[in-house]
Amino acid sequence: MAEIINLRMARKARARAADKAEAATNRAQHGRTKAEKSATQAEIARIERTLDGARRED
């Protein structure tokens, strides 16, 4: 026989899990120091310069 579950509690648990995952993403994205943000931005700029330098002209 199937287990009886309370749908309201299951829905709230699913919402809590989704909120927890979103919070973890936000912490990783916004919880960085200014030096870490600038280092990441410089790395992205370096990669873009390298890619643009390797691009072929048509």
N, C-alpha and C positions, 0 to 999 in steps of 0.2 A: 504494500500500500504506500502511496506517496506521502511525503512529509508535508504537514500543513505549515504554511508560513504566513506571516502577517505582511501583506503587501505594502502597507504604509511604512512599516519599519524597514523593509527591503528597499523601498524607493528612497527613504532618507539615508540609508547606509550607502547606496549608490551615489547619491548627491554629495555626501561627505567625502567619499573616495575621489570623486571628480574634482572637488574643491581642493583637496589635499594635493592632487597631482598638479593642478594649476598653480597653487602656491609654491610648489617646489620649482616649477619652471620660472616663475617670477623671481624667486630668490636667486636662482642661477643667473638670470638676466640682469636684474637691477641691483643685486647686492654685491656689487664690485666696487673697488676703489677707483679713484680717478686715474691713477697710474695704470691699472689693469685695463680700463676702458680705452685709454689712449694707446696702449701697447697693441690691443686688438685692432684698433682702427688703423694704426701704422702697418700692421701685418697685412690687413686687407688691402691697403693702398699699395704695398709692395707687390702683392700678388697680382693686382690689377695692372700695375706698370709692366710687370714681366709678361703678362698675357698680351697686353697691347703691343709690346715690343716684338713679340713673336708672331704677331698677326701679319698675314700676307696681304699685300696691296693688289687690288684687281684693276 
